[in-house]
Amino acid sequence: MKTVLQIIEEAGGLTNAECISVENEPWMRLVIEVLPERGPDGHIVVSVAHYGEQNGTQCATRKCCSR
């Protein structure tokens, strides 16, 4: 999780980062999204997922969703 936080900080922090895409061959693309809606307790929600293609269709493998 420290690496994800570092990537968000380098992209401008939680208030400025919306969608960060990291290409790291040969692995699937990593996407970090700071979602516009807040969690039930009012905290910022961050989604971390790997995106790839399977049988010609884009697929997401969510790793975590933090508040």
N, C-alpha and C positions, 0 to 999 in steps of 0.2 A: 504494500500500500504506500510505502514511502516513495517508491519510484513514480507511482501515479500522481502523488501530490507534487513531486518535483516537476513532472511534465506540465501539470496544471499551472504551477507557479511560473515556469518559463514561458507559458503561453499567455501570461497576463493576470493570473490569479482567478479565483472562483467567480468574481464579479465580471470579468472580461472574457473568459474562455467559454465558448459555447459548444463547439465540436472540434475535437483534436483527433487527427488520423495519423497513425504511426506505421509506416511500412518497414518491415524487418524480415526480409527474405532469409530463409525459406519458410518462415512461419506466416500464419494468417495476419491480416491487417488488424491492428489494435485501434479501437475507437473509444475515446473518452468523451462523454457528453455531460455537460452541466445542464440539467433539465430546467425549463422555465417555470414549471410548477414546483411548489414547496411540498415537503413531506407533511404528514398529519400533525407533526409537532412544530411545524414552521421552519425546519431546517432545510438547507439547500440539498438537493438530491443529485448524486453523481452516478452515472451508469458507465460501466466498463465492460466492453465486449470485444470478442474477436469476430471479424467478418470475413467470410470466404465464399467460394462458389462451389455448389454441388449439383451436378447434372444440369448445369446452365442456369441455376437459380441462386440468387444471393441468399446466404444464410448467416444468421447471427448466433453466436454462442456466448450468452451473457455469463460473465464471470462474477460480477457482484453489482449491487446497487446500494450505495451508501447514503446515509443521511447524516 
